[in-house]
């Protein structure tokens, strides 16, 4: 989705809470069981740091799931578990639960509870030329499978999504089985919209997306339902104060893979893990400081890694940062940076996301100070099998911005209505004010402050010129330039 939840885990605030609470908490007991030897100050700090890095995507995912599928009063509610919700619109500045969402493809969303049995996803036949994708992303934020134009084609089909403990085999009629590493998973459908008048056609495609339990698909009696759960409320403040409490909750549905054993063992030493109850407020003053410092250092490392993702090309960061369990192979810092940069991002084969907050000389993009241009030569548009776009976000919040023409992006379906230069090149005007009626078709409205731009290449071509391998391809995004 190339978007990520706006739930900052501000460890510095945790330290502040620790210091403020120091005098009143001296009598509170540590959450570490007395029979367990507690690591020393330095080791505890390092474990907390690694825990933040390991757990950040998991907690970010839980916050989105809570807003979309659990809390009916969140203002961002979509649907209960195991029911598809179709957005008959693209995202705008009013959508604030996640940041850096695309505004190209109306989303359909689904959260699956796979504890009792697998579910069958059915997709309709989609007309040739309309791109669609179905991304399967579990609570570890691993992209464990794809259905759609690139991965499976535009024909109709039935697909099985199973949890980590399911022991069955693929029944007749199922084209492919996808295995989630967690007992809950998120499914993100993207359906290409060509223009506003095309929305009824998108709705017809969305109406063909179906989900049902495997037992219903096989016309059999359903199994015993999974136990009911109380999902802990999460918001920005609670995420700050009880980050590891949410990690405890989520990990009970995520059996550890071989590459997770080391970090899970470390976390258990300071009282974090499935079946445990970690609460920052219950820690001793010394332990609060240890954990708080570790959280802050972990957050700093993630921020540094976000800035260093991929390669810097003409001011753009071009990276391949999303994938399945094998892709990350225990690189939790890469996974955390990917989530921070844009949780639910696609594998590079599905989409590549050049992103920037700076010019090529590293000076910050700022709509309150400058006007900019982004120009594509006539024969050098982003090379894709589907389509491409350039989307504007507020550089501070990474949310879409309100603007007078309700335009959040420039994409390839819009090219026919845009003005080309005499040599056939295209110039996009990146600025807060309109460039004038004659060039308004080429205007990408900017915020009155820091700018964050994300380019999206859906189903990038593999033959030259290509952006693949991401950061090392033969096609490179052009530099943004000062216009004034």
N, C-alpha and C positions, 0 to 999 in steps of 0.2 A: 504494500500500500504506500510505501514510502511515506509513512507518517508515523509520528511517535507521540506517546502520551505526555501530556504536560503535567507530570508529577515529579517535581524536583526533589531529589533526596539530599537536602541541604544538610550535610553532616556538620557544618559549622554551627547550625542552629542546635543540633544535638549537643554539641560541646557547651553552648551557652546554657542549655537546660541543665547540663551537668553542673556547671559552676554555680548557677543560681540555686540549684537544689542541694548543693554540697552540705551545707550546715544542717539541713533537715532530714538527710537520708543516711546519716552515719550508722543508724541502728538497723537499717534494712539489710536483709540477708542477700547474698549473691544467688543468682539463679542456678549456678553450677552445683550439681549434686555433691554433697560433702564427701562421698566416697571417690569422687573423681578429683584427680590432682589438677588444680587450676594452673594454666600456663602463666608464666611471668608477664610483666608489663609489656616488654617488647614483643613477645610472641603473640600475646592477645591482640595488640595493635595490628600486627601483620595479618592475623587471621581475620580480624574485622575488615581490614582493607581488601583482602582477597574475597571475603564474603560479599562485600558491596559490589565488586566487579562481577562476581559469579551471579549474584542474585538480582542485579538491577533490571535486566530484561524481563525476568520472571515477575517481579513486582510491578513493573510498568505494564506488562500484559494484564496482570490481575486488575489493575486500576481501570483499564479500558473495558475489560469484560464486565466489571462491576457496574460501570456507567451504562454500558450498552445492553446487557442481558440480565442484570440482577436488580438494580435499583430503578424501579419504575418512576421515581420522582427525581431522577438525576438531571432531567432536562435534555439528556442525550439518549434516552431509552429507545431500543430498537424492537426487541422481541424476547420471549422466554427461550430457554434452552430448547434445542431441537426443532425450532421453527425458523424458516427463512424470512428475513425482512428485506424488502426491496425498496431502495430509494429511487423515486421517480424524479430525480433531479441530480445535479452535480453539487459538490460541497461548496460552501461560501464562507464568508467571515463569521457567520453565525454558528458554525460548527467548531466547538472549542475543546472537546474532550481529547481530541488527537491533534497533533500538529504536523505540518507538511503533508496534509492530505492532497491527493490529486483532485483536480477539478475538471478532468477529461472524461472520466468514465463513471456514470452512476453506479454506486455500489449496491450489491446485495450482500447481506451478512448472515452468518449462521454460527451459533455456538453449540457444539455437540457435547453431550454427556455420554461417554462411551463405557461407563462402568458396568452397566447391565448387559449390553449387547452392542454390536456394530450397527452402523447406519448406512443406508444406500443413498447415494447422491445420483440424481438423474438429470441429464442436460438435454435440451432439445437440439434439433438440427438448426444451425445458425447459418444464415446466408453467406456465401463466399464474399470476402471483402470486408466483412465486419469482424473485427478482432474481439475476442473475449477470452478471459482466463479465470480459472478457479484455483485459488492458492490455498493450500492446506498448511496451516501454521499452528503447531501445538504450543502448550504452555511453557515449553522450553524456548520458544520462539525459533524452533527449527522448521524450515520449509520442507516438509517431508513428502510433498507430492504436488503435481499440477495436472489439471484437466484444462483443455481449451485449444485455441487455434494452433498454437505452437506445439503443445505437448501431445495432444491426442486428435487434433483435427476438428473440423466443424460439424461432424456427424453427431447424431443423437447417440446416447449411451448411458449405461448404468455402471456405477463405480462404488466399491465398498470401502468404507473408512472404519478401521478397527482400532481398539485400544491396545495397550502393551500386553495385556494378560489374555487376550482372546486366542483360543487354540484351534479354531476351525479352519476350513479350507474354503476357497472361492466357490460359491454355488453357480449353477448354470445361469447364463445370461449376464454375468458380471464381467465387464471388460478388463478390470484391473483392481487389485486390492492395495490400499494404502494403509500403512501402519503408523499410528501416532505413538510417540514415546511417552505421552501423558494420557491420563484418563479423561481429560477435557481437551478440546481442541477448537480452534477458530477457523472458519472457512470464509474467504473473501472472494466474492465474485466481482469481476470488472467487465462491463459491457460497453463497447465503444459507442459514443454519441457523436454523430457527424456535425450536427447543428441543433439549435433549439427546436426546430420543427421536426426533428428526427425522434423526439422523445416517445411518441406513441409506438414506434417500431422497436425501440429499446424495451418498452414495457411488455411487448409481445414476447420478446426473448426471455425477459425476467420471469414471465408467467410460466415458462417452461422449465424453470429450475425447481426441482422437487427433492424432498428428503423424506425418508421413512425408515423405521426400524427394520433390521434384517428379518425379524419374525413376521412382520407385515408383508414384506416383499416375498417371503416364502409361503405366506398364508398359513403360518403356524401359530400356536399359542405363544404369547410372550413369556420371557423368563421372569423370575422374581425381580421386582424393581430394586434399584440401588437404594441404600439408606438415604433419608432426607438429610440435608446439610444446612447449617447456618453459616452463611458467608459473611465474614467480618467486614463491616463498613470500612471503606477507605476513601480518604480525601487528601488534599495536599498536606494539611496539618498532621493528620494521622500517619501519613507516609513518612513524614519527617521524623516523627517521634518514635514510631514502631516499625521501622523498615524490616527488621529481622522477624518480627511477629508475622508479617504477611508472607515472608519467605518460608517460615515454618509451615504455614497453612498450605501454601502451594506445593511444597515438596512432598506432602503425603500422597499426592496424586501423580508423582513423577518418579518411578523406579530409577535408581541410579544406573547410568551406563558405566562401562568399564573405565572410561576416562574421567568420570565424576567421583570415583571412590576416594581419591586423595583429598579433594576439597570438602567432600561431605564429612570425612573423618576429622579434618581440621575444625570445621564448624561445630561438630558435635562436642569438641573439647571446650567450647565456650558456651554450650547450651543451646545450639541452633540446629534444627533438623526436624524431620517428620515426627510428629507425636510430641514434640517439645513445645514449650511455651516461653518464648523470649519476650520480655518487656523491658524497655530501656529504663522506665521509671523505677523498676524493682531492683536495679543494680546498686551495688555499693558505690560510694563516690569515686574510689580509685578505679573501679571497673568501668564506670561511666566515662571517665577521662580516656582510658585505654581504648574503649570501643569508639568513642567520639573522634579521637585522633585518627584511628584507622579508617573510619568512614570518610573523613575529610580527605585523607590521602588517596583513598580509592576513587573518590569522585574526581579529584584532580587528575589522576592518571587516566580516567575515562575521557575527560575533557581534552587532555593532551592527545590521546589516541584519535579522537574524532577529528582534530585538526590535522592529524598526520595520515588519515586514511588514504590509501591509494597513492596516486601521483598527482602533483600539481602541474597542470597543463594550461597555459595561457590564463592563469588565475583560477581555473576550475579544479576542484578535487575530483578525480576520476578513479573509482574504486569498485572492487567486487567484494562486498562485505556481508552478503546474506546467503544462506544456504542451509543444508541439512546437518545432521549430527556429524557425518563424515567430513563435511566441508570445514566445520570449526575445529574438529579433532582436539577438543579441550582448550582451544584458545579463547578463554573467557573474556579477555580484554577486547579482542576483536568483536565478539558477540555483543558486549556491553556498548562498545563504540557504535556498532551498527544500529542497535536499538536507540541509542541517544540521538544519532543522526537521523533516524527515521524508522521506527519500529514497523514491522510488517513489510519491509522492503522485499522486492523480488530477487530471485537468483539472477545473475548477470545474463544468463541465456534468455530470460523472460523480459528483463528491463535493466537498463543501466542509467544511473542518476548522476551525471556531473552536477556539482553544486558549488556555489561560491558566495562569499560575503566580501570579496575584495577584487580589485583590479589585478592585472598581471604583475604589477609592481608591489603588491601586497597592501596597498592603501585601501582603507575601508570604503565600501560602497555606502553612500549616505544621501538619501533623497532630499534632505533638508539643505544640503550644501551644493549638490551638483546635479546635472543632467547627464545621461549616459546613452550610448547606442550599442546595439549588438547587431552585427551585420553578417549575413550568410552570402557567400559568393553563389552565383547562379547554379553552379554544378557541385556545390559543397554543402547541401543540406544534410542533416543527420541521416545516416544510412540505416534504414529500418525496413522490416517486412510489414509492419503494422502502421504506426504513426509516431510522431514526436511532438514535444511541447516544451515551452519554457514558462515556468510558473513563478509568480511573485509572492513573497512572504515578508512579513514584518521581521526585521533582523533580530529583534529582541525576543519576541514570543514564538516566532516561526509559524504564526497563524496567517491565514489569508487576510487581506486587508480590504476594508470598505472603501469603495471608490465610486465616482459619479457615473461611470459607464458600466458598473457591475461586471468588469472584466478582470479575471484573475490570472489569465494566461494567454499566450499566443501558441496555437498548435497548427500542425500541418493541414488539417481540414479547413482552416481559415484562410489558407494562402490565396485561394481564388478571389477573395474579397479584399485583399491587401494590395498596396501600391508597390510596384517594383521600380528599381532604379533603371536608368537607360541601359546599363550593361546586364540587366537581368538579375542583379543581386537584390537582396531584401534587407532593409534596415528597420530594426525595431527600436522605437524610442522609449527608453526606460527613464521615466521622470514623474514627478508628482503632479505637474500641470499638463494639460492637454497640449500637444505640439501644434494645435490649430486644426480647424475643420478639414483641411485638405489631407492631413496626415494622421487623423485620429484613428483610422483603421489600423495603423501600425503602432499604436500606443499601448504600452504595457504600464499601467499606473503603478507608481511607486509610493511607499510610505513617506511621511515627513520625518525621516530619521533613518536608522540602519536598514539596509536591504539584504535580503537573503534570496538568492535565485537558485532554482533547481530545474535542470533540464531533464527530460524523460525520453528515453529511446525505447519504445515498446517493440519487443521481438527484434532486437538488433540483428542486422545482417552479419553473417559469418565470413562471407567472401570479401576481399578488399574492394573498395575501402570499407573498413569496419572499425568500430570502437572496441571490438573484442580482439585479444584479451583486454579486459578493462584496464586502462592505464598504459597499455602497450600496443594498442591498435594503430592502424594506418590512418584512421580519421581522428581528427582532434577538434574539440569545440573551439570556436573563435573567441578571441579576447573581447571583453567588454571595454569600451573606450569612453573617455570623457567627451561630452558633446559641447561643453561650454568653455 
